[in-house]
């Protein structure tokens, strides 16, 4: 029998993290779901994106709430607009990039665990807004790569142009 309990995460609730120029608000974590999944709302500005990377432990799903993102999965490029969902299976390299002035997306990871990487490499958000871009606040990239590996991920290359 599972110890999972029903819960409500209201509009202004959740653990908020500033992560490399984005606002990530966790609406559910592995702690909430008995390790089944995590769910985060991510907000970012044009140009924000990830390096090409791969996860060995979890699948991800991006659902675009506002704006437009390009998401490359296994060499296939998806232009995802509001209302679109893109599935990113584990063990397939992927990257993403914000193509509109602002983007708001839900990101689901299953099983849970990788959400702890965001907490480990980000900082608690002081406000529920996208942080101002400040490269001096970014952690050492070597540390980021090492921490990704700790969670079963691997950085394979720089972000797409």
C-alpha positions as CSV (number, residue, x, y, z in Angstrom):
1,X,0.0,0.0,0.0
2,X,1.3,3.5,-1.0
3,X,1.8,6.3,1.5
4,X,0.8,8.8,-1.1
5,X,-1.8,11.3,0.1
6,X,-4.1,13.6,-1.9
7,X,-2.8,17.2,-1.9
8,X,-3.6,20.6,-3.4
9,X,-1.0,23.0,-4.7
10,X,-2.7,26.3,-5.1
11,X,-1.7,29.0,-7.7
12,X,0.7,30.8,-5.4
13,X,2.1,27.6,-3.8
14,X,5.0,25.3,-4.5
15,X,8.7,25.4,-4.0
16,X,10.1,28.2,-6.2
17,X,13.6,28.1,-7.6
18,X,15.5,30.5,-9.8
19,X,17.4,28.2,-12.1
20,X,19.9,29.6,-14.7
21,X,17.7,32.5,-15.6
22,X,14.3,30.8,-15.3
23,X,11.7,30.5,-12.6
24,X,10.8,26.9,-11.7
25,X,7.9,26.3,-9.3
26,X,7.5,22.7,-8.2
27,X,3.8,21.9,-8.0
28,X,4.5,18.3,-7.0
29,X,7.7,16.5,-6.0
30,X,8.7,12.9,-5.5
31,X,8.1,13.5,-1.8
32,X,4.5,14.4,-2.6
33,X,4.0,11.5,-5.0
34,X,5.8,8.6,-3.3
35,X,8.5,8.9,-6.0
36,X,6.1,8.5,-9.0
37,X,6.7,11.9,-10.7
38,X,7.5,15.5,-10.3
39,X,5.7,18.4,-11.9
40,X,7.0,22.0,-12.3
41,X,5.9,25.2,-13.9
42,X,8.8,26.8,-15.7
43,X,8.8,30.4,-16.9
44,X,11.6,31.9,-19.0
45,X,12.5,34.6,-21.5
46,X,13.4,34.3,-25.2
47,X,16.7,32.5,-25.8
48,X,16.6,30.5,-22.5
49,X,17.5,26.9,-23.2
50,X,19.3,23.7,-22.2
51,X,22.4,22.1,-23.5
52,X,21.9,18.9,-25.4
53,X,21.6,16.3,-22.7
54,X,20.1,12.9,-21.9
55,X,18.4,11.3,-18.9
56,X,18.9,7.6,-18.1
57,X,16.3,7.3,-15.4
58,X,13.2,9.4,-16.3
59,X,10.9,10.4,-19.1
60,X,9.9,14.0,-19.4
61,X,6.8,15.7,-20.9
62,X,6.7,19.5,-21.7
63,X,3.2,21.1,-22.0
64,X,3.4,24.7,-23.3
65,X,1.0,27.0,-21.4
66,X,2.1,30.3,-23.0
67,X,4.5,31.2,-25.7
68,X,6.6,29.0,-28.0
69,X,9.5,26.6,-27.5
70,X,11.6,24.6,-29.9
71,X,12.3,21.2,-28.5
72,X,14.8,18.8,-30.3
73,X,14.4,15.1,-29.3
74,X,16.6,12.5,-31.0
75,X,17.3,14.8,-33.9
76,X,13.7,15.7,-34.5
77,X,12.8,19.4,-34.0
78,X,9.4,20.3,-32.6
79,X,8.0,23.8,-32.6
80,X,5.7,23.7,-29.7
81,X,3.2,26.5,-29.2
82,X,0.6,27.1,-26.4
83,X,-1.5,24.0,-25.9
84,X,1.2,21.6,-27.4
85,X,2.8,18.7,-25.5
86,X,6.1,17.1,-26.4
87,X,7.2,13.8,-24.9
88,X,10.9,13.3,-24.3
89,X,11.7,9.6,-23.6
90,X,14.6,8.6,-21.4
91,X,17.9,7.7,-23.2
92,X,17.2,10.0,-26.1
93,X,19.2,13.2,-26.3
94,X,17.2,16.4,-26.2
95,X,17.4,20.2,-25.8
96,X,15.0,23.0,-25.7
97,X,14.9,26.8,-26.3
98,X,12.4,29.6,-25.7
99,X,11.5,31.1,-29.0
100,X,8.9,33.8,-27.9
101,X,9.5,36.7,-25.6
102,X,8.3,34.7,-22.6
103,X,7.4,31.0,-22.2
104,X,5.4,29.3,-19.5
105,X,5.4,25.5,-19.6
106,X,4.6,22.5,-17.3
107,X,7.4,20.0,-17.1
108,X,6.6,16.5,-15.9
109,X,9.3,14.0,-15.0
110,X,8.7,10.3,-14.2
111,X,9.8,8.7,-12.0
112,X,10.7,11.4,-9.6
113,X,14.2,12.2,-8.4
114,X,15.6,14.6,-11.0
115,X,13.7,17.6,-9.5
116,X,16.4,17.5,-6.8
117,X,19.0,18.5,-9.4
118,X,17.1,21.8,-9.9
119,X,17.1,22.4,-6.2
120,X,20.7,21.5,-5.9
121,X,21.9,23.8,-8.7
122,X,19.4,26.6,-8.4
123,X,18.6,29.2,-5.7
124,X,15.4,29.8,-3.8
125,X,13.3,32.4,-5.7
126,X,13.0,35.7,-3.9
127,X,9.8,36.5,-5.9
128,X,7.6,34.6,-8.3
129,X,9.0,36.2,-11.4
130,X,11.7,35.3,-14.0
131,X,15.0,36.5,-12.5
132,X,17.0,39.2,-14.3
133,X,19.8,37.6,-16.4
134,X,23.1,37.8,-14.5
135,X,25.8,35.4,-15.7
136,X,27.9,36.1,-12.6
137,X,25.3,34.1,-10.6
138,X,25.6,31.0,-12.7
139,X,27.5,28.1,-11.0
140,X,30.6,26.6,-12.4
141,X,29.6,24.6,-15.5
142,X,31.9,21.7,-14.5
143,X,30.0,21.4,-11.2
144,X,26.7,21.5,-13.2
145,X,27.9,18.6,-15.4
146,X,29.0,16.6,-12.4
147,X,25.7,17.1,-10.6
148,X,23.8,16.1,-13.7
149,X,25.7,12.8,-13.7
150,X,24.8,12.3,-10.1
151,X,21.1,12.2,-11.1
152,X,21.7,9.9,-14.1
153,X,21.9,12.6,-16.7
154,X,24.7,13.5,-19.1
155,X,25.4,16.7,-20.9
156,X,26.3,15.9,-24.5
157,X,26.9,19.4,-26.1
158,X,26.2,23.1,-25.9
159,X,22.7,24.6,-26.4
160,X,21.5,24.8,-30.0
161,X,22.0,28.2,-31.8
